[in-house]
Amino acid sequence: MWPLFSTRTVLVSRIIPASKEDVLKIIQDREQALSVSPLVYSVVQDPKDPSWYIVKEKLPMLGGLFESSTTFRCQWEKAADGNNTVVAAGLGTQLRSEMRVSESNDETTCVFSEKLVVTVSDRRVFF
């Protein structure tokens, strides 16, 4: 018996050569933010709960030799300086993301940061 990690946090920050307002326009636009990945091919509002979206994504496998796909639910919420998302993925995996945009010292750039917390349910994998 081997337990998977239960929670992992990843922090990313980078300077983007665009104004804070331009970057906020992109990440605060729900349609653009949820479908920014080239792997996403469908984003549909969940008819049972309008605060959630059903996202379908293609998954290239073995260097693109063939494709699979996955479907997950995502809750998206606009924040004053970015957005917050919760992804309910398969096998009890949950991702929580906080994307933020702040001013930098230069008016032509801004700082984009993301805090991503991945949580796996307390399931055990048996080998």
N, C-alpha and C positions, 0 to 999 in steps of 0.2 A: 504494500500500500504506500502511495506517495501523494502527499497533498500538493495541489497546485498553489501558486502564490495567491493570496486572497485579495490583496490590493497593491497597486503600483501607481505611482504618481510621476508624470513626466512634465517638465517645465520647458517651454520653448520661448525664446525671445529673439527678435531680429529687427534691425532697422530697415524700413521699406522706403524706397525712393518715390514717395507719394505723400500728399497732404493727409492729415488725420481725417478730414472730412471725406475725402475720396475713398479711403479705406473703409470708413464707417458706412458709407453708402453701399458698399459691396457686402460686408459681413452682417449688416442689419437688414438687408433685403432677404427675407425668408426664402424665396424661390432661388435666388442666386446662391445663398449660403448653403442650402441643403443640396444643391446640384452642382457645386463647384468642381467636384471630382469628375474626371473624364470616365470613371468607371460607373457612375450613377446613370441609369437609363430611365428611371421612373420615380417620381415623388408625388404621392397622392395623400390628401388629407384623410385621416381615419374617420369614417362615417360614425363610428361609435363614440369617439372622443375627439372633437375638432382641435384640441391642443396638441394632438399627436399626429405624426405623418408616417406613412408606410413608404419605405425607401427600398428600391430594388437596385442591386449593384451587380455588375458582371465581374467575375474573378478569373483572370487569365491564369492558366496552370501550366507547369512544366515549360516555362519560357515562352508562353503563348501558343504552344502546340494545340491546346484545346481550352475551352472556356466552361466555367460553371457559373452559377449565380447564387446570390444570397438575398434574403429579404429581412429587414429589421424595422423596428419602430423607433421613431425619434421625436422627442419633444423639443421644440425650439422656442426661445424666449428672448426678446430684444432687451438689452440693458442700455443704460445711458451712454456707456463708453465701449459697447461691444455687443456680445450675445452670450447666452448660456444654452447648452444643449444637454439632453440626456438621451442616450441610445440604449435601448433594450435589445441586445443581440442574442444570438443562440447560445445554448448550453449554460444559461444563467449568467452570462457576461453582461455587465453594465458599464457604460462609459459616461463620464460627466466631464463636460468641457466648458471652460470659461475663457472666451476670447476677448481680449481687451486691446484698445488702441489708445496711445497717449502721445502727447507732444514730444518732440525731440528738441535739441538745441538749434536745429536748422529748420527753417520754415518749409523747406522742400522735402523733408523726410518726416517720418513718424516711427514710433516704436510699436510693433505688434507683439503681443505676448499671448501665450495659451497655457493654461493649466489643464492637463488631462489626467483624470483619475480613472483607472481601469479596475473594476472589482469583479471577481469571479465568485460565484456562490460557493458555499462550503461543501462542495461535492468532492468526492475522492475518486481518483483514477486507479483502477486495479490493473496490474500487469501480471 
